[in-house]
Amino acid sequence: MHEFGIAEAILTAVENRADGRPVRLARVRAGAMLRITEPVINQAFSMVSEGSPAEGARVELVVIPVSLACGSCGHTDVSTDPFAVCPACGGTDIDTEGGDELVLESIQLAEAAHVPGHSRGDRGNPVGPA
């Protein structure tokens, strides 16, 4: 299952951005040529993220279409189906471009149960006595 490799790549990017903070959601743009779906990538992500700050996080998937060019009639189009036929002539002589992107667009951090310091005046943990 290639989804595990993709899930591991997403986890690496999420961990780099989260810097140890717990993550609730990762929004990912994935090209149609990767042929992944949100339920399957979430299942794989759940397995690879066990024990990490992203454990329990959900992946929100945005599929980026692939560009199609028909070799038979010259029609161009975009599709989220990597196995599309030409919508104009039904031909299968299709050249594709793009659709192989994998981009971590954003993460949503989980709320911390306790944040040290004073919420109105403190900008972090002071070093030394105050």
Disulfide bonds with the S-S distance in Angstrom:
none
